[in-house]
Structures are given as structure tokens and as C-alpha cells.
């Protein structure tokens, strides 16, 4: 990718002034998620971001396949808007909401939807792990917010087994209602 960018930069340099093209950092930030700014765990998840996360998860989990197909671009747009959210805050938002907990369980049974959703979770989690931005104190706080033991999720996070982490959360995060586990 750097070679392609370098070649493009040389061609553009020959035909434009320095102000007419983006720097390598600007280019990578626009087109490569790995170059995005570090997601801050302490950053508050805004109500708009919560709404976008809810839209993504509930549509993928509970929407008909036709609805998901129709909403595909809206789902991708919502995903871009929440890209700055730290992966533990993203998962914490999901597993702090009863409807999203049920939607995650339902989504597991939709293999193509599940794999696409997980690829985003895996990618952002891996980026932040590579930046040493998933710290033990974040894991402790994350687990406490969800009412679970950090020991139940720490091995999956430490070993970068992101799908296993999500599956564990689906299985062990308690529901706050008196109904059957996923009966909504």
C-alpha cells in the first residue's frame, strides 16, 4: 500500500503544487483504519453513538434479511460514525442494553451477518491491542460495568481471541429482566 501511495504521490507531485494533495498521514487516516487516531477508553460514548450502535446491532440481530439488505449502506454509515469508540466501550454499550443483548444472541445464528459484524469488532480490537490500548485497568472497569468478573474475559483479551470474547459476553452477562434469557 505504501508503494502504491508513494507512486501516486510522485505522479501528483509532478503535476500539482504541494497544497493540492494530502500528506501520507492524511491519506492513511482517510483510507486505512489502522492509521486512525487511538481510540480513548476514557472517552464518553455519546447518545448519538449509542443510537448508532443500537441501530447496527438491533438491525443485524432482529431485522429481516430483506431489511438488512435495504439498510446496508445506513449500517455502514453508522459504523463509520462509531469508529472512534474504543472496542471495550463499543461492547460495553451493547452488553449494557437488554435489547442489544438479545440482538447479539439472535445475530449469532445468522452466519454471514455474524461474520461481518465480528470482522469489525476484531479489526478495531486488534488495532487497539497493537497500540497497547487495551490495558488491565480498562478490562477491570469494563467487567465491573457489565457486572462480571474480569477473570472471565481477561484470557480472551490477552490472547486476542475477539470472537471468543464476544461469545463469552453473550453467555455470561446477566440480563436485568425477570424474563427468560433471550425472550423479548
N, C-alpha and C positions, 0 to 999 in steps of 0.2 A: 504494500500500500504506500509506503514511504517513497519507493522508487517511482510509482505512478504519479504521486503528488509532486515529486522533485522534477520529473519530466514536464508535467503540466505547468509547474512554476517557471521553468526555464522558457517554455514556449510563450507563456503570458508575459514574462519579463521582457522578452524581445519585442513584444508588440504593445505594451502598456506601461504607464508610469507606475511607480511604487504604490500609489494610493488606489489603484484600480483593482487590486486583487487582495484576497485575505492572506494573513500570515499563516504559517503552517499550524500554529496553535489554534487560530480561529477556525481553520479548515477542519482540523481534527475534532474540535469541540462540536462543530456542527454535524459532522458525519460519522463520528466514532464515539460511542457511549463511554468507552474506556478512558477517553480524554476529558470527560465531563468533570466538573468540579466535584470534590469529595462531598459525599452526602453526609450531613451532620446529624448524628444521632440525637443531639440535644435540641435540634430544630423542631418546633411545633408543627404538627400536621394540621394544616388549615381546614376550615369547614368545606371549602371548595375541593380540596384534595380528598377529604373523606368522602365527599359526594361522588367524586370521580372513581375512587377505589370501590365504593359501593356499587356504582353503575357497572364497572368492569366485572366484578365478582358475581353480582346477582344476575347480570345478563348471561354470563357464561355458564353459571350454575343452574339457573332456573328458566332461562329463556328457551323457547323452541329453537331448533336448528335453523329454521327459516328466519326467526327474529335475530339470531346471532349473525347469520349471513347478511341481513339487511343492516345491522348495526356495526359491522366490521370496521368501517372507517371511523365511526364515532368511538368505538372501543380503543382503536389505535391512537386516536387523538387524546383521549382521556389518559392513556398510558404515557404519552409524551408529557402531559401536564403533571403527572405524578413522578416523573423520572428523578426528580431531585430528592424524593423521600428515601430516607435510609431504609434498607431492606428489613431490618428488625422493626422499624416503625410501620412499614407497609404491612407486614404480617401481624403486628400488634393491633393495628387498626382493624384488620379483618377479623381476628380472633377475639376482639372486644365487642363484637356486634353479633347478636343472635341470628339475624337473617343471613349475614355473610358466613357464619359458621355452617349453617345448613347448606348454603350455596356451595361452599367448598366441598362438603361431603358429596353433594349431587354431582359436582364437576368431575370428581374422581372417576365416575362411571362413563364419562364422555372422553374417550381416549384422545381424539385429535384436539379437542378443546383443552383437555388437561395438559397434554404435552406442550402445547403452545403457551399456555399460561405459565407452566413451570419453567420454560426456557427463559422467560423474562425474569422470573424470581432467581433462577440460577445465575444468569448473567450479572444482574446487579449485585447479588450476594458475593459472587466471585470477584468482581471488581473491587468491592469494599474490603473483602478479605485480603486481597493482594496489596491493598493500601494500608493494611494493619488497622482498619477502621471498624473492626468487629471485636471489641475488647471485652475481657471478662466482666468488667463492671457494667457494660451495656447488656450483656447476656443476663446478668443477675437482675438488673432493672426490668428488662423485657419479661423475664419469667415471673417476677413479682407482680407486674402489671396484669399478667394473664392468670395469676393465682396458681401457678405450677412451680415445681422445683426446678431450679436451674440445672441440676444434675440430670434431669430428664432430656434436656435439649443440648447441653454443652458438648457431648461427644459428637453429635451430628454436625454441629457448627465447627468444632475444632478439626474434624475430618473432612469438612466441606461437602457433606452429604446433604445437599439442599432439599432434594425430593424427600429424603427420609425425615428431615426436619419438619417439612410441611405435613407429612403423613402422621408424624408423632403429634403435632399440634391438633390435627383433626381428631385423633384418638383420645387425647388426654385433657384438652382444655375444657373445663366444666361449662355446662350450659347453666344459665341463670333462671331458667323457667322450670316449672313443675311438669312439663310435658315430656313425652318420650324423647330420646336424644336428638333425633333429627326430624321429628314430626312437626311440620309447620303448616 
